[in-house]
Amino acid sequence: MTTILIATPITISYPPTPGQIAWVITGVIVLSLISWRIIKHGLSPLIRVAQDVEATTNLDAARRIETAPGLPELDGIVLAHNALVERLRAQRRATVSALIEGQELERARLSRELHDDVGQTLTYALLLLQSAQDDPHSQQKIAMAQDAVRTSLQTVRQLAADLRPSVLADIGLVSALTSLATAHAEATGMAVRREINPVPDLGWAAQLVVYRVAQEALTNCAKHSGASVVTLSLTHRENLVQLVVTDNGKGLGEAIPGTGMAGMRDRARSINANLNVADNPDGGTRIELRINLDTLPKE
């Protein structure tokens, strides 16, 4: 405005006349329009990049954003976005691969147990029943066959419980974790300290995540930690539910996380929870699952 006033013969007296006021207002409007056009033209590459980012609704639809010629300042944002998309795709591929591998390992385990335990036991029971048909003293063989069938039935029930723990629906999360800790102590001889407190109703999905994370943590502890004592804790404070499994074993060290750890992290993400696995300052491993009740997905 000052430049225009200097470069033009327009003069403003005091007090200004209506015509002078009209000229000033017109000049302000013209300058504002020119400034707006210049700013819009200068920001148009940034606006285009923002629109491209906003249009990226999922990783499959994400496309590489091209840099704007003549605007090196914008290249950093564009390159960071492209690199982030590639990292997310790589992480998703790794996660899917780990999940598939975990599923296949679980299927292989179930297949072995069904073949080795249930299949052979039922075959043995069938042979006993066939031989009992021609044996006048068959009561002992029939009793042995009954025991074999009972053993197979218990194995099948255990496999079914591993696939979907009905204990959660039957007795609730707190009692289910207590039962899990007791069973782990009996199976491994490890001392299991329990600090399991009542928590609000989390819904089936979140309860299953808590149970599975505790189950996997105890299993990893028995397999890899060399610990003699493990502590299972479940607490609730305000809007936070926290599951913590600690042991006095050798800690993580240089160990590479396997499919079990990846599965726990994926389960935690499915309910917007945070999973942290780290070495304890006093030795051993600490696995912590933090659930914010305000961010739990609605069922």
C-alpha positions as CSV (number, residue, x, y, z in Angstrom):
1,M,0.0,0.0,0.0
2,T,2.8,2.4,0.8
3,T,4.5,1.7,-2.5
4,I,1.3,2.4,-4.4
5,L,0.8,5.6,-2.5
6,I,4.3,6.7,-3.4
7,A,4.2,5.6,-7.0
8,T,0.7,7.1,-7.8
9,P,-0.4,10.7,-7.7
10,I,-3.0,9.8,-5.1
11,T,-2.9,12.0,-2.1
12,I,-4.8,11.7,1.2
13,S,-5.7,14.8,3.0
14,Y,-6.8,15.2,6.6
15,P,-9.6,14.7,7.1
16,P,-9.9,12.3,4.1
17,T,-12.6,12.9,1.6
18,P,-15.1,10.2,0.7
19,G,-13.3,9.6,-2.6
20,Q,-9.9,9.1,-0.9
21,I,-11.5,6.6,1.5
22,A,-13.0,4.7,-1.5
23,W,-9.5,4.6,-3.2
24,V,-7.9,3.3,-0.1
25,I,-10.5,0.6,0.4
26,T,-10.3,-0.4,-3.3
27,G,-6.5,-0.6,-2.9
28,V,-6.7,-2.8,0.1
29,I,-9.1,-5.2,-1.6
30,V,-6.9,-5.4,-4.8
31,L,-3.8,-6.0,-2.7
32,S,-5.6,-8.7,-0.7
33,L,-6.7,-10.5,-3.9
34,I,-3.2,-10.3,-5.4
35,S,-1.6,-11.6,-2.1
36,W,-4.2,-14.4,-1.9
37,R,-3.5,-15.5,-5.5
38,I,0.3,-15.5,-4.9
39,I,0.0,-17.5,-1.6
40,K,-2.4,-20.0,-3.2
41,H,-0.1,-20.5,-6.2
42,G,2.9,-20.9,-3.8
43,L,1.0,-23.4,-1.6
44,S,-0.6,-25.4,-4.4
45,P,2.1,-28.1,-4.4
46,L,1.8,-28.5,-0.7
47,I,-2.0,-28.7,-1.0
48,R,-1.7,-31.3,-3.7
49,V,0.6,-33.4,-1.4
50,A,-1.9,-33.0,1.4
51,Q,-4.7,-34.2,-0.8
52,D,-2.7,-37.2,-2.0
53,V,-1.9,-38.1,1.6
54,E,-5.6,-37.7,2.7
55,A,-6.6,-39.9,-0.3
56,T,-4.5,-42.8,1.0
57,T,-7.1,-44.7,2.9
58,N,-5.2,-47.9,3.2
59,L,-1.8,-49.4,2.4
60,D,-3.1,-51.2,-0.7
61,A,-4.4,-48.0,-2.2
62,A,-1.3,-46.0,-1.3
63,R,0.7,-44.8,-4.2
64,R,4.1,-43.1,-4.4
65,I,3.8,-39.3,-4.3
66,E,6.0,-37.4,-6.8
67,T,8.1,-34.5,-5.7
68,A,7.2,-31.0,-6.8
69,P,9.7,-29.6,-9.3
70,G,11.4,-26.4,-8.2
71,L,10.4,-26.8,-4.5
72,P,13.2,-28.7,-2.7
73,E,11.7,-27.6,0.6
74,L,8.8,-29.9,0.0
75,D,10.8,-32.9,-1.1
76,G,11.5,-33.8,2.5
77,I,7.8,-34.2,3.4
78,V,7.1,-36.2,0.2
79,L,10.1,-38.5,0.7
80,A,9.2,-39.1,4.4
81,H,5.6,-40.0,3.4
82,N,6.8,-42.4,0.7
83,A,9.4,-44.0,3.1
84,L,6.7,-44.3,5.8
85,V,4.3,-46.2,3.4
86,E,7.1,-48.6,2.4
87,R,8.0,-49.2,6.1
88,L,4.4,-49.9,7.0
89,R,4.1,-52.3,4.0
90,A,7.2,-54.1,5.0
91,Q,6.0,-54.4,8.6
92,R,2.6,-55.7,7.5
93,R,4.3,-58.3,5.3
94,A,6.5,-59.4,8.2
95,T,3.4,-59.5,10.5
96,V,1.3,-61.5,8.1
97,S,4.2,-63.9,7.4
98,A,4.7,-64.4,11.2
99,L,1.0,-65.0,11.7
100,I,0.9,-67.5,8.9
101,E,4.0,-69.3,10.2
102,G,2.5,-69.3,13.7
103,Q,-0.8,-70.7,12.4
104,E,1.0,-73.4,10.5
105,L,3.1,-74.3,13.5
106,E,0.0,-74.5,15.6
107,R,-1.8,-76.7,13.0
108,A,1.3,-78.9,12.8
109,R,1.3,-79.3,16.6
110,L,-2.4,-80.1,16.7
111,S,-1.9,-82.6,13.8
112,R,0.9,-84.3,15.7
113,E,-1.1,-84.5,18.9
114,L,-4.2,-85.8,17.1
115,H,-2.1,-88.4,15.3
116,D,0.2,-89.5,18.0
117,D,-2.0,-89.3,21.0
118,V,-5.7,-89.6,20.0
119,G,-5.2,-91.6,16.8
120,Q,-2.9,-94.2,18.4
121,T,-4.9,-94.5,21.6
122,L,-8.2,-95.0,19.7
123,T,-6.5,-97.6,17.4
124,Y,-5.3,-99.4,20.6
125,A,-8.8,-99.2,22.0
126,L,-10.3,-100.6,18.8
127,L,-7.9,-103.5,18.7
128,L,-8.7,-104.3,22.4
129,L,-12.4,-104.3,21.6
130,Q,-12.0,-106.6,18.6
131,S,-9.9,-109.1,20.5
132,A,-12.4,-109.0,23.4
133,Q,-15.1,-110.3,21.1
134,D,-13.5,-113.8,20.9
135,D,-12.2,-113.8,24.5
136,P,-14.5,-115.3,27.2
137,H,-12.4,-113.4,29.8
138,S,-12.8,-110.0,28.2
139,Q,-13.6,-107.8,31.1
140,Q,-10.0,-106.6,31.6
141,K,-9.6,-105.8,27.9
142,I,-12.8,-103.8,27.9
143,A,-11.7,-101.9,30.9
144,M,-8.4,-101.1,29.2
145,A,-10.3,-99.9,26.1
146,Q,-12.5,-97.7,28.3
147,D,-9.4,-96.1,29.9
148,A,-7.9,-95.5,26.4
149,V,-11.0,-93.8,25.2
150,R,-11.2,-91.7,28.3
151,T,-7.6,-90.6,27.8
152,S,-8.4,-89.7,24.2
153,L,-11.4,-87.7,25.2
154,Q,-9.4,-85.7,27.7
155,T,-6.8,-85.0,25.0
156,V,-9.5,-83.8,22.6
157,R,-11.0,-81.6,25.3
158,Q,-7.6,-80.1,26.0
159,L,-7.0,-79.4,22.3
160,A,-10.4,-77.7,22.1
161,A,-9.6,-75.6,25.1
162,D,-6.3,-74.5,23.5
163,L,-8.2,-73.4,20.4
164,R,-10.9,-71.5,22.3
165,P,-10.7,-71.4,26.1
166,S,-14.3,-71.9,27.3
167,V,-13.0,-71.4,30.9
168,L,-13.3,-67.6,30.2
169,A,-17.0,-67.8,29.6
170,D,-17.5,-70.4,32.4
171,I,-15.7,-68.8,35.3
172,G,-14.5,-65.3,34.2
173,L,-11.1,-63.8,33.5
174,V,-9.9,-63.6,37.1
175,S,-10.7,-67.2,37.9
176,A,-9.4,-68.3,34.5
177,L,-6.0,-66.7,35.1
178,T,-5.9,-68.2,38.5
179,S,-6.6,-71.7,37.0
180,L,-4.0,-71.0,34.3
181,A,-1.3,-70.2,36.9
182,T,-2.1,-73.3,39.0
183,A,-2.0,-75.5,35.9
184,H,1.3,-74.0,34.8
185,A,2.9,-74.6,38.3
186,E,1.7,-78.2,38.3
187,A,2.9,-78.9,34.8
188,T,6.4,-77.2,35.1
189,G,7.2,-77.4,38.8
190,M,7.8,-73.6,38.7
191,A,6.7,-71.4,41.5
192,V,3.9,-69.1,40.3
193,R,3.1,-66.1,42.4
194,R,-0.4,-64.7,41.7
195,E,-1.5,-61.1,42.2
196,I,-4.8,-61.3,40.4
197,N,-7.3,-58.6,41.3
198,P,-10.9,-58.0,40.0
199,V,-11.2,-55.8,36.9
200,P,-14.1,-54.3,35.0
201,D,-15.9,-56.3,32.3
202,L,-13.5,-55.9,29.3
203,G,-15.7,-57.8,26.8
204,W,-14.9,-61.2,25.3
205,A,-12.3,-60.0,22.8
206,A,-10.2,-58.1,25.4
207,Q,-10.5,-60.9,27.9
208,L,-9.3,-63.4,25.3
209,V,-6.3,-61.2,24.6
210,V,-5.4,-60.9,28.3
211,Y,-5.7,-64.7,28.7
212,R,-3.7,-65.5,25.6
213,V,-0.9,-63.1,26.4
214,A,-0.7,-64.5,29.9
215,Q,-0.7,-68.1,28.5
216,E,2.0,-67.3,25.9
217,A,4.1,-65.4,28.5
218,L,4.0,-68.4,30.9
219,T,4.8,-70.8,28.0
220,N,7.8,-68.7,26.9
221,C,9.0,-68.5,30.5
222,A,9.0,-72.2,30.9
223,K,10.7,-72.8,27.5
224,H,13.3,-70.2,27.3
225,S,13.9,-68.3,30.6
226,G,15.3,-70.9,32.9
227,A,13.4,-69.2,35.7
228,S,12.4,-70.8,38.9
229,V,9.8,-68.2,39.9
230,V,7.3,-66.3,37.8
231,T,4.8,-63.7,38.9
232,L,1.4,-63.2,37.2
233,S,-0.2,-59.9,38.1
234,L,-3.5,-58.3,37.0
235,T,-4.5,-54.9,38.3
236,H,-7.0,-52.1,37.7
237,R,-6.5,-48.4,38.4
238,E,-8.9,-45.7,37.1
239,N,-9.2,-46.4,33.3
240,L,-6.2,-48.7,33.0
241,V,-6.1,-52.5,33.3
242,Q,-2.6,-53.9,33.4
243,L,-1.3,-57.5,33.1
244,V,2.3,-58.1,34.1
245,V,4.2,-61.4,33.9
246,T,7.8,-61.3,35.4
247,D,10.3,-64.0,36.0
248,N,13.7,-64.4,37.6
249,G,15.3,-66.1,34.6
250,K,18.1,-65.1,32.2
251,G,16.3,-62.3,30.5
252,L,16.0,-61.5,26.8
253,G,19.7,-60.9,26.1
254,E,20.4,-61.1,22.3
255,A,17.4,-63.4,21.7
256,I,15.4,-62.7,18.5
257,P,11.6,-62.4,19.1
258,G,9.8,-65.3,17.5
259,T,6.3,-65.9,16.3
260,G,4.9,-66.1,19.9
261,M,6.0,-62.6,20.6
262,A,4.7,-61.3,17.3
263,G,1.4,-63.0,18.1
264,M,1.2,-61.3,21.4
265,R,1.9,-57.9,19.9
266,D,-0.8,-58.4,17.2
267,R,-3.3,-59.5,19.8
268,A,-2.6,-56.3,21.8
269,R,-3.0,-54.1,18.7
270,S,-6.3,-55.7,18.0
271,I,-7.8,-54.1,21.1
272,N,-5.7,-50.9,21.0
273,A,-3.6,-52.0,23.9
274,N,0.2,-51.6,24.4
275,L,2.6,-54.5,24.9
276,N,6.0,-54.0,26.3
277,V,8.7,-56.7,26.7
278,A,11.9,-55.9,28.4
279,D,14.6,-57.1,30.7
280,N,14.0,-56.6,34.4
281,P,16.5,-54.3,36.2
282,D,16.9,-57.1,38.8
283,G,17.2,-59.8,36.2
284,G,14.6,-61.9,34.2
285,T,12.0,-60.7,31.8
286,R,9.0,-58.4,32.2
287,I,6.0,-58.6,29.9
288,E,3.5,-55.9,30.4
289,L,0.1,-55.5,28.7
290,R,-1.6,-52.1,29.2
291,I,-5.3,-51.7,28.3
292,N,-6.9,-48.3,28.3
293,L,-10.6,-48.8,28.9
294,D,-11.4,-45.6,27.0
295,T,-9.9,-46.9,23.7
296,L,-11.2,-50.5,23.8
297,P,-13.0,-51.3,20.5
298,K,-16.7,-51.6,20.8
299,E,-18.0,-55.1,20.4
